[in-house]
Amino acid sequence: MSDETLSTGLPQPEGPANIIDTDYEVGQDNIETKIGPFGLDIHNPVFVISGLTVVAFVILTLAFQDQVDPLFNGLRNWLTAKLDWFFLSAANVFVILCLVLIVTPLGRVRLGGRDATPDYSYMGWFAMLFAAGMGIGLMYFGVSEPISHFTSSLGGTAVEEGVRTDWAPLGAAAGDETEAARLGMAATIFHWGLHPWAIYAIVALALALFSYNKGLPLTIRSVFYPIFGDRVWGWTGHIIDTLAVFATLFGLATSLGFGASQASAGLEFLYGVPNTDGFQVFLILGITAVALVSVVAGLDAGVKRLSEINMMLALLLLLFVLAVGPTVAILTGFFANLGAYITDLPALSNPIGREDDNFRQGWTAFYWAWWISWSPFVGMFIARVSRGRSVREFIVCVLLIPSAVCVLWMTAFGGTAIHQIVNDGFQGVAEAGQDFKLFVMLSQFPLASITSFVAIVLVIVFFVTSSDSGSLVIDTITAGGKVDAPLPQRVFWCTFEGLVAIALLLGGGLGALQAMAVSTGFPFTIVLLLACFAIVKGLMDEPRD
């Protein structure tokens, strides 16, 4: 071990830090071998179990496409209907813990030791965490979700045999366009605000704390050392890391499916390219190939550069909508929507005693499971780029600032679409398919073909940054915490992320993708609740600024 690095391959803590003394050495369970000219350094049994399971899943799903479709949809419906209270309650716990850490002395703990300095500037850091955390989702749902909640709220409630069958949030707003718009935006922001970013923050904080301050490997199992002790290096830890791999892979595949669906819709809208399953498969293959190039380039040269490019493109598109859209309505709507979100937050986050089953189960429970399934990937990625920040600074930047940006994005895009319906009488965006709503909204403005093309590029580059970030993270987990594992392993995971997305897309479409995200998100929710205890315990014995 050098003066600058721990045996984990991560930097030594700078200044006082409470390093955990353990006999475990990173890679001690790894298998080092060569296949032809390619070297491998894989964790046994995490890589073996997760790799073989994923390969078998892809083969079986493609071989039995007709049979797996009802299975996937039934699984998703059962989990969201029976466990909606659990997902909502868990997400509330994560938000409360984050807010408590901001205002308590524990927020003064610095990730990487008391004297650590940040590895990245604010701009580079924020660009990477935002591109990895929300990119494809904001593009896909930025227009479609506010419109969905607005129209369902405007339609009012519908009851059959004593059960509500409508999809409106809370009590709806029958016939009241102003209230329907307010409720629709509040419900949308609820799904993209504090709760999802709190989920990411919990995982990222736990990983950064136990790796940079405690000297443990950068894997999910390290977080649970205060609970299980040295058992985390055995089967207890193997199970935790394997669950993290599955959650990451299927959560990522869901987002890749959304991205391919929207990119294909945009190309059909602009150029008349048929929006078929075959073309979406072609898109996934092509974009996965681009992601492979970025993976080979590495974190700084690949992911960081692409993230910053995407950040600039997204900012340009946002500024364009602000400039040519209903500018005053957007700017005033930002504060009005933020106020609506805060006002309705207690009711929307309430896990029990509600009647809006379709909204709560089909939207919120799915979203929370999806964010949780993404959390190992986004959390580890954020942890890798957040060394040197204080806990308070970390949570404010990871929780509050992205939430505010999501409010602005949803207000600009979703609010503009609602404005077109209510004030301009343009019904096209409401009547368009979910994949097309963004492009139909942009078609009402000047330079529509250019802005729609930029939107497609954004979806594709977000696709690439998500894929290669996910590959880096899964590779770290399946290499036993090594951050410099051989390149062929990253190539393997990047390739199979695309193949899993293709298998699910062909085996049941977006419903199948959502089903697997929810299925892997459920067991990992239990893991995250245990992590909350470990975080508090770990922070309490760290020196503070």
C-alpha positions as CSV (number, residue, x, y, z in Angstrom):
1,M,0.0,0.0,0.0
2,S,1.4,3.4,-1.0
3,D,1.2,6.6,0.9
4,E,-1.4,7.9,-1.5
5,T,-3.7,4.9,-1.9
6,L,-5.4,2.3,0.2
7,S,-5.4,-1.4,-0.7
8,T,-8.8,-0.8,-2.3
9,G,-7.2,1.3,-5.1
10,L,-8.9,4.4,-3.7
11,P,-7.1,7.5,-2.4
12,Q,-6.1,7.6,1.3
13,P,-8.2,9.8,3.5
14,E,-6.8,13.3,3.8
15,G,-6.5,14.4,7.4
16,P,-8.3,12.6,10.3
17,A,-10.7,9.8,9.4
18,N,-11.9,6.7,11.2
19,I,-10.5,3.8,9.0
20,I,-12.1,0.4,9.7
21,D,-9.5,-2.2,10.5
22,T,-10.3,-5.4,8.6
23,D,-8.2,-8.3,7.3
24,Y,-10.1,-8.3,4.0
25,E,-8.1,-7.3,0.9
26,V,-9.8,-6.2,-2.3
27,G,-9.7,-8.9,-4.8
28,Q,-8.9,-11.8,-2.4
29,D,-11.9,-13.7,-3.7
30,N,-11.3,-12.8,-7.3
31,I,-10.5,-15.1,-10.2
32,E,-7.6,-13.8,-12.3
33,T,-7.4,-15.5,-15.7
34,K,-7.0,-14.9,-19.4
35,I,-9.3,-15.7,-22.3
36,G,-7.1,-15.5,-25.4
37,P,-5.4,-12.0,-25.2
38,F,-8.0,-10.7,-22.7
39,G,-7.3,-10.6,-19.0
40,L,-10.0,-11.0,-16.5
41,D,-10.2,-10.2,-12.8
42,I,-13.7,-11.1,-11.6
43,H,-15.2,-11.6,-8.2
44,N,-16.2,-15.1,-7.4
45,P,-19.2,-15.7,-7.0
46,V,-20.8,-12.3,-7.7
47,F,-19.6,-12.0,-11.3
48,V,-20.3,-15.7,-12.0
49,I,-23.8,-15.7,-10.6
50,S,-24.9,-12.4,-12.0
51,G,-23.2,-12.9,-15.4
52,L,-24.7,-16.4,-16.0
53,T,-28.1,-15.3,-14.8
54,V,-28.2,-12.4,-17.1
55,V,-27.0,-14.5,-20.1
56,A,-29.7,-17.1,-19.3
57,F,-32.4,-14.4,-18.9
58,V,-31.6,-12.9,-22.3
59,I,-31.7,-16.3,-24.1
60,L,-34.9,-17.5,-22.4
61,T,-36.7,-14.2,-22.9
62,L,-35.9,-14.1,-26.6
63,A,-36.8,-17.8,-27.0
64,F,-40.2,-17.5,-25.3
65,Q,-41.4,-14.0,-26.2
66,D,-45.1,-14.8,-26.3
67,Q,-45.1,-16.6,-23.0
68,V,-43.2,-14.0,-21.0
69,D,-45.3,-11.0,-21.9
70,P,-48.3,-11.8,-19.6
71,L,-45.8,-13.0,-16.9
72,F,-44.0,-9.7,-16.8
73,N,-47.1,-7.6,-16.8
74,G,-48.8,-9.7,-14.1
75,L,-45.6,-9.4,-12.0
76,R,-45.5,-5.6,-12.3
77,N,-49.2,-5.2,-11.5
78,W,-49.0,-7.5,-8.4
79,L,-46.0,-5.8,-6.9
80,T,-47.2,-2.3,-7.3
81,A,-50.7,-3.1,-6.1
82,K,-49.7,-5.1,-3.0
83,L,-46.5,-3.3,-2.0
84,D,-47.3,0.3,-2.9
85,W,-47.4,1.3,0.8
86,F,-44.0,-0.2,1.3
87,F,-42.4,1.7,-1.6
88,L,-44.0,5.0,-0.5
89,S,-43.0,4.6,3.1
90,A,-39.4,3.7,2.3
91,A,-39.0,6.7,0.0
92,N,-40.3,9.0,2.8
93,V,-37.7,7.6,5.2
94,F,-34.9,8.4,2.7
95,V,-36.1,12.1,2.3
96,I,-36.4,12.6,6.1
97,L,-32.9,11.2,6.7
98,C,-31.4,13.5,4.1
99,L,-33.1,16.6,5.5
100,V,-32.0,15.6,9.0
101,L,-28.4,15.2,8.0
102,I,-28.4,18.7,6.4
103,V,-29.3,20.4,9.6
104,T,-27.4,18.3,12.2
105,P,-23.7,18.4,13.1
106,L,-23.2,15.1,11.1
107,G,-23.5,17.3,8.0
108,R,-20.0,18.7,8.8
109,V,-18.3,15.3,8.1
110,R,-16.2,15.6,4.9
111,L,-16.1,12.7,2.4
112,G,-12.5,11.6,2.0
113,G,-11.2,12.8,5.4
114,R,-11.4,16.1,7.2
115,D,-8.8,17.8,4.9
116,A,-10.0,16.3,1.6
117,T,-10.5,18.6,-1.4
118,P,-13.0,18.0,-4.3
119,D,-11.8,16.1,-7.3
120,Y,-14.1,18.0,-9.7
121,S,-15.3,21.5,-10.2
122,Y,-19.0,22.2,-9.4
123,M,-19.8,22.4,-13.1
124,G,-18.2,19.1,-14.0
125,W,-19.6,17.4,-10.8
126,F,-23.1,18.6,-11.4
127,A,-23.1,17.7,-15.1
128,M,-22.1,14.1,-14.4
129,L,-24.6,13.5,-11.5
130,F,-27.4,15.1,-13.5
131,A,-26.8,13.3,-16.7
132,A,-26.5,9.9,-15.0
133,G,-29.5,10.5,-12.7
134,M,-32.3,11.8,-14.8
135,G,-31.4,12.4,-18.4
136,I,-33.5,10.0,-20.5
137,G,-36.4,10.3,-18.0
138,L,-36.7,14.0,-18.3
139,M,-36.7,13.9,-22.1
140,Y,-39.3,11.1,-22.2
141,F,-41.6,12.3,-19.4
142,G,-41.0,16.1,-19.5
143,V,-44.1,16.7,-21.7
144,S,-46.0,13.4,-21.5
145,E,-46.4,13.1,-17.7
146,P,-47.7,16.6,-17.0
147,I,-50.2,16.2,-19.9
148,S,-51.2,12.7,-18.6
149,H,-51.9,14.0,-15.1
150,F,-53.6,17.2,-16.4
151,T,-56.0,15.3,-18.7
152,S,-56.8,12.6,-16.1
153,S,-57.4,15.3,-13.4
154,L,-59.6,17.3,-15.7
155,G,-61.7,14.3,-16.5
156,G,-62.5,13.8,-12.8
157,T,-63.0,10.6,-10.9
158,A,-64.7,7.4,-12.1
159,V,-66.0,4.7,-9.8
160,E,-67.0,1.2,-10.8
161,E,-68.3,-1.2,-8.1
162,G,-67.0,1.0,-5.4
163,V,-63.4,1.3,-6.8
164,R,-61.9,4.3,-8.6
165,T,-60.9,3.4,-12.1
166,D,-59.5,6.8,-13.2
167,W,-55.8,7.7,-13.2
168,A,-56.1,11.1,-11.6
169,P,-53.9,12.0,-8.6
170,L,-55.6,12.6,-5.2
171,G,-59.2,13.9,-5.7
172,A,-58.8,15.0,-9.3
173,A,-60.2,18.4,-10.6
174,A,-63.2,17.6,-12.7
175,G,-63.8,20.4,-15.3
176,D,-61.5,22.9,-13.7
177,E,-58.6,23.6,-16.1
178,T,-56.7,25.8,-13.7
179,E,-56.8,23.3,-10.8
180,A,-56.2,20.4,-13.1
181,A,-53.0,22.1,-14.4
182,R,-51.9,22.9,-10.8
183,L,-52.5,19.3,-9.6
184,G,-51.0,17.8,-12.7
185,M,-47.7,19.8,-12.3
186,A,-47.6,19.0,-8.5
187,A,-48.0,15.3,-9.2
188,T,-45.3,15.4,-11.9
189,I,-42.8,17.3,-9.7
190,F,-43.5,14.9,-6.8
191,H,-42.1,12.1,-9.0
192,W,-39.0,14.0,-10.0
193,G,-38.2,16.1,-6.9
194,L,-37.0,15.3,-3.4
195,H,-37.9,11.6,-3.3
196,P,-35.9,10.2,-6.2
197,W,-32.9,12.3,-5.5
198,A,-33.0,11.3,-1.8
199,I,-32.8,7.7,-2.9
200,Y,-29.7,8.4,-5.0
201,A,-28.2,10.5,-2.2
202,I,-28.6,7.7,0.4
203,V,-26.7,5.2,-1.8
204,A,-24.1,7.7,-2.9
205,L,-23.4,9.0,0.6
206,A,-23.2,5.5,2.1
207,L,-20.7,4.3,-0.6
208,A,-18.6,7.5,-0.4
209,L,-18.4,7.4,3.4
210,F,-17.4,3.7,3.8
211,S,-15.0,3.8,0.9
212,Y,-13.3,7.2,1.2
213,N,-13.4,7.6,5.0
214,K,-13.5,4.0,6.3
215,G,-11.1,2.5,3.7
216,L,-13.4,-0.3,2.5
217,P,-13.9,-1.4,-1.1
218,L,-16.2,0.7,-3.3
219,T,-19.0,-1.9,-3.3
220,I,-22.5,-2.0,-1.8
221,R,-21.5,-4.7,0.7
222,S,-19.1,-2.3,2.4
223,V,-22.0,-0.1,3.6
224,F,-23.2,-2.9,5.8
225,Y,-20.0,-3.5,7.8
226,P,-21.4,-1.7,10.9
227,I,-24.3,-4.2,10.9
228,F,-22.8,-7.5,9.8
229,G,-19.1,-7.0,10.5
230,D,-16.7,-9.3,8.6
231,R,-19.7,-11.4,7.4
232,V,-20.0,-8.8,4.5
233,W,-17.0,-10.5,2.9
234,G,-18.9,-13.8,2.8
235,W,-22.2,-14.9,1.4
236,T,-24.1,-12.0,3.1
237,G,-22.1,-9.6,1.1
238,H,-22.2,-11.7,-2.1
239,I,-26.1,-11.6,-1.9
240,I,-26.1,-7.8,-1.4
241,D,-23.8,-7.1,-4.3
242,T,-25.6,-9.6,-6.6
243,L,-28.9,-7.9,-5.8
244,A,-27.2,-4.5,-6.6
245,V,-26.1,-5.9,-10.0
246,F,-29.6,-7.1,-10.9
247,A,-31.2,-3.9,-9.8
248,T,-28.8,-1.8,-11.7
249,L,-29.0,-3.8,-14.9
250,F,-32.8,-4.0,-15.1
251,G,-33.3,-0.4,-13.9
252,L,-30.9,0.7,-16.6
253,A,-32.6,-1.5,-19.2
254,T,-35.9,0.2,-18.5
255,S,-34.4,3.6,-19.2
256,L,-32.7,2.4,-22.3
257,G,-36.0,1.1,-23.5
258,F,-37.7,4.4,-23.0
259,G,-34.8,6.2,-24.7
260,A,-34.9,3.9,-27.8
261,S,-38.7,4.3,-28.0
262,Q,-38.6,8.1,-27.9
263,A,-35.6,8.4,-30.3
264,S,-37.4,6.1,-32.7
265,A,-40.6,8.2,-32.4
266,G,-38.6,11.3,-33.1
267,L,-37.0,9.9,-36.2
268,E,-40.4,8.8,-37.5
269,F,-41.9,12.3,-36.7
270,L,-39.0,14.1,-38.5
271,Y,-38.0,11.8,-41.3
272,G,-40.8,9.2,-41.6
273,V,-38.6,6.3,-40.4
274,P,-41.0,3.4,-39.4
275,N,-41.2,3.2,-35.6
276,T,-41.0,-0.6,-35.4
277,D,-39.6,-3.0,-32.8
278,G,-36.9,-3.9,-35.3
279,F,-35.8,-0.3,-35.7
280,Q,-35.7,0.2,-31.9
281,V,-33.5,-2.9,-31.7
282,F,-31.3,-1.4,-34.3
283,L,-31.1,1.9,-32.3
284,I,-30.2,0.0,-29.1
285,L,-27.5,-1.9,-30.9
286,G,-26.1,1.3,-32.5
287,I,-26.1,3.4,-29.3
288,T,-24.7,0.5,-27.3
289,A,-21.8,0.5,-29.8
290,V,-21.2,4.2,-29.2
291,A,-21.4,3.5,-25.4
292,L,-18.7,0.9,-25.8
293,V,-16.4,3.5,-27.3
294,S,-17.1,5.8,-24.3
295,V,-16.5,3.0,-21.9
296,V,-13.1,2.3,-23.4
297,A,-12.2,6.0,-23.1
298,G,-12.8,5.9,-19.3
299,L,-14.5,8.1,-16.7
300,D,-12.8,11.4,-17.4
301,A,-12.3,11.3,-21.1
302,G,-15.6,9.5,-21.9
303,V,-18.4,9.9,-19.4
304,K,-17.4,13.4,-18.1
305,R,-17.0,14.9,-21.6
306,L,-20.3,13.4,-22.8
307,S,-22.1,14.6,-19.7
308,E,-20.9,18.1,-20.2
309,I,-21.9,18.1,-23.8
310,N,-25.3,16.8,-22.8
311,M,-25.6,19.5,-20.1
312,M,-25.0,22.2,-22.7
313,L,-27.5,20.8,-25.2
314,A,-30.2,20.4,-22.5
315,L,-29.6,24.0,-21.4
316,L,-29.9,25.3,-25.0
317,L,-33.1,23.4,-25.5
318,L,-34.5,24.7,-22.2
319,L,-33.5,28.3,-23.0
320,F,-35.1,27.9,-26.4
321,V,-38.4,26.8,-24.9
322,L,-38.2,29.7,-22.4
323,A,-37.5,32.2,-25.1
324,V,-40.1,31.2,-27.7
325,G,-42.7,29.6,-25.4
326,P,-45.0,31.4,-23.0
327,T,-42.1,32.9,-21.1
328,V,-44.0,34.8,-18.4
329,A,-46.2,31.8,-17.8
330,I,-43.2,29.5,-17.4
331,L,-41.3,31.9,-15.0
332,T,-44.3,32.5,-12.8
333,G,-45.3,28.9,-13.2
334,F,-42.0,27.8,-11.7
335,F,-42.9,29.3,-8.3
336,A,-46.6,28.4,-8.5
337,N,-45.7,24.8,-9.3
338,L,-43.1,24.7,-6.6
339,G,-45.8,26.0,-4.2
340,A,-48.3,23.4,-5.4
341,Y,-45.7,20.6,-4.9
342,I,-45.0,21.7,-1.4
343,T,-48.7,22.1,-0.6
344,D,-49.6,18.6,-2.0
345,L,-46.5,16.8,-0.9
346,P,-48.0,15.4,2.4
347,A,-51.0,14.0,0.6
348,L,-49.1,12.7,-2.4
349,S,-46.5,10.9,-0.2
350,N,-49.1,9.5,2.2
351,P,-48.9,5.6,1.8
352,I,-52.3,4.7,3.4
353,G,-56.0,5.6,3.3
354,R,-56.1,6.8,-0.3
355,E,-58.5,6.1,-3.1
356,D,-56.4,7.1,-6.1
357,D,-55.2,3.5,-6.6
358,N,-54.2,3.7,-10.3
359,F,-52.1,6.9,-9.8
360,R,-50.5,5.7,-6.5
361,Q,-49.7,2.2,-7.8
362,G,-49.3,2.7,-11.5
363,W,-47.3,5.9,-11.3
364,T,-45.8,6.5,-7.8
365,A,-45.0,2.9,-6.7
366,F,-43.5,2.1,-10.1
367,Y,-41.4,5.3,-10.1
368,W,-40.0,4.6,-6.6
369,A,-39.2,1.1,-7.5
370,W,-37.5,2.3,-10.7
371,W,-35.5,5.0,-8.9
372,I,-34.4,2.4,-6.3
373,S,-33.4,-0.1,-9.0
374,W,-31.3,2.7,-10.5
375,S,-29.8,3.7,-7.2
376,P,-26.8,1.4,-7.0
377,F,-25.7,2.6,-10.4
378,V,-26.4,6.3,-9.9
379,G,-25.3,6.2,-6.3
380,M,-22.0,4.6,-7.0
381,F,-21.3,6.9,-9.9
382,I,-22.1,10.0,-7.8
383,A,-19.9,8.6,-5.0
384,R,-17.0,8.2,-7.4
385,V,-17.1,11.8,-8.4
386,S,-18.0,13.4,-5.0
387,R,-14.9,12.9,-2.9
388,G,-13.9,16.0,-1.0
389,R,-17.4,17.4,-0.4
390,S,-18.9,17.8,3.1
391,V,-22.0,15.7,3.9
392,R,-24.1,18.9,4.1
393,E,-22.7,20.2,0.8
394,F,-23.2,16.8,-0.8
395,I,-26.8,16.4,0.2
396,V,-27.7,20.0,-0.7
397,C,-26.2,19.6,-4.2
398,V,-27.5,16.1,-4.8
399,L,-30.9,16.6,-3.3
400,L,-32.1,20.2,-3.5
401,I,-30.4,21.6,-6.6
402,P,-31.3,18.8,-9.0
403,S,-34.9,18.9,-7.6
404,A,-35.1,22.6,-8.4
405,V,-33.8,21.9,-12.0
406,C,-36.4,19.2,-12.4
407,V,-39.1,21.7,-11.3
408,L,-37.9,24.2,-13.9
409,W,-37.6,21.5,-16.7
410,M,-41.1,20.1,-16.0
411,T,-42.6,23.7,-15.8
412,A,-41.0,24.7,-19.1
413,F,-41.9,21.6,-21.1
414,G,-45.0,20.3,-19.4
415,G,-46.3,23.8,-18.6
416,T,-45.8,24.9,-22.2
417,A,-47.7,21.8,-23.5
418,I,-50.6,22.5,-21.0
419,H,-50.6,26.2,-22.1
420,Q,-50.9,25.1,-25.7
421,I,-54.1,23.1,-24.8
422,V,-55.7,25.6,-22.5
423,N,-54.7,29.0,-24.0
424,D,-54.1,28.2,-27.7
425,G,-56.7,25.5,-28.2
426,F,-54.1,23.1,-29.7
427,Q,-55.1,19.6,-28.9
428,G,-52.3,17.8,-30.9
429,V,-50.0,17.3,-27.9
430,A,-52.9,15.7,-25.9
431,E,-53.9,13.4,-28.7
432,A,-50.3,12.3,-29.6
433,G,-48.8,9.0,-28.4
434,Q,-46.6,9.2,-25.3
435,D,-43.4,8.8,-27.4
436,F,-44.4,11.7,-29.7
437,K,-45.7,14.3,-27.3
438,L,-42.3,16.2,-27.0
439,F,-42.0,16.5,-30.7
440,V,-45.6,17.6,-31.2
441,M,-45.1,20.3,-28.6
442,L,-41.9,21.5,-30.3
443,S,-43.6,21.5,-33.7
444,Q,-45.6,24.6,-32.7
445,F,-42.5,26.7,-32.4
446,P,-40.0,28.1,-35.0
447,L,-37.1,25.9,-36.0
448,A,-39.1,22.8,-35.1
449,S,-37.0,20.4,-37.2
450,I,-33.8,21.7,-35.6
451,T,-35.1,21.5,-32.0
452,S,-36.6,18.1,-32.6
453,F,-33.3,16.9,-33.9
454,V,-31.5,18.3,-30.9
455,A,-34.0,16.5,-28.7
456,I,-33.2,13.2,-30.4
457,V,-29.5,13.8,-30.0
458,L,-30.1,14.5,-26.3
459,V,-32.0,11.3,-25.8
460,I,-29.2,9.3,-27.6
461,V,-26.3,10.9,-25.7
462,F,-28.2,10.5,-22.4
463,F,-28.6,6.9,-23.5
464,V,-24.9,6.6,-24.0
465,T,-23.9,8.3,-20.7
466,S,-26.3,6.1,-18.8
467,S,-25.0,3.0,-20.4
468,D,-21.3,3.6,-20.0
469,S,-21.8,4.9,-16.4
470,G,-23.7,1.8,-15.6
471,S,-21.0,-0.4,-17.1
472,L,-18.3,1.2,-14.9
473,V,-20.5,0.7,-11.8
474,I,-21.5,-2.9,-12.4
475,D,-17.9,-3.7,-13.4
476,T,-16.7,-2.3,-10.0
477,I,-19.2,-4.4,-8.1
478,T,-18.4,-7.6,-10.0
479,A,-14.7,-7.1,-9.7
480,G,-14.9,-7.1,-5.9
481,G,-14.5,-3.3,-5.5
482,K,-11.6,-2.9,-7.9
483,V,-11.9,0.4,-9.7
484,D,-9.3,-0.5,-12.3
485,A,-10.5,-3.9,-13.5
486,P,-9.6,-5.1,-17.0
487,L,-11.4,-3.4,-19.8
488,P,-13.0,-6.6,-21.3
489,Q,-15.2,-6.8,-18.2
490,R,-16.7,-3.4,-18.8
491,V,-17.2,-4.3,-22.4
492,F,-19.1,-7.4,-21.3
493,W,-21.5,-5.5,-19.1
494,C,-22.0,-2.6,-21.6
495,T,-22.9,-5.2,-24.2
496,F,-25.4,-7.1,-22.0
497,E,-27.1,-3.9,-20.9
498,G,-28.1,-3.4,-24.5
499,L,-29.1,-7.1,-24.9
500,V,-31.2,-7.1,-21.8
501,A,-33.1,-4.0,-23.1
502,I,-33.6,-5.7,-26.4
503,A,-34.8,-8.9,-24.8
504,L,-37.3,-7.1,-22.6
505,L,-38.5,-4.9,-25.5
506,L,-39.2,-7.9,-27.7
507,G,-40.6,-9.9,-24.8
508,G,-43.2,-7.5,-23.7
509,G,-42.4,-3.9,-24.6
510,L,-42.2,-1.1,-22.0
511,G,-44.4,-3.1,-19.7
512,A,-41.8,-5.9,-19.4
513,L,-39.1,-3.3,-18.9
514,Q,-41.1,-1.7,-16.1
515,A,-41.9,-5.1,-14.5
516,M,-38.2,-6.1,-14.1
517,A,-37.4,-2.6,-12.7
518,V,-40.1,-3.1,-10.0
519,S,-39.1,-6.7,-9.3
520,T,-35.5,-5.9,-8.7
521,G,-36.3,-2.7,-6.9
522,F,-38.3,-4.4,-4.2
523,P,-35.5,-6.5,-2.5
524,F,-33.1,-3.6,-2.9
525,T,-35.5,-1.3,-1.0
526,I,-34.9,-3.5,2.1
527,V,-31.2,-3.2,1.5
528,L,-31.4,0.6,1.4
529,L,-33.5,0.8,4.6
530,L,-30.7,-1.1,6.4
531,A,-28.2,1.3,4.8
532,C,-29.9,4.3,6.5
533,F,-28.9,2.9,9.9
534,A,-25.4,2.1,8.7
535,I,-24.9,5.7,7.5
536,V,-25.9,7.3,10.8
537,K,-23.7,4.8,12.7
538,G,-20.8,5.5,10.4
539,L,-21.1,9.3,10.5
540,M,-21.3,9.4,14.3
541,D,-17.7,8.3,14.7
542,E,-16.2,10.5,12.0
543,P,-14.2,13.7,12.8
544,R,-16.0,16.8,11.6
545,D,-14.9,20.1,10.2
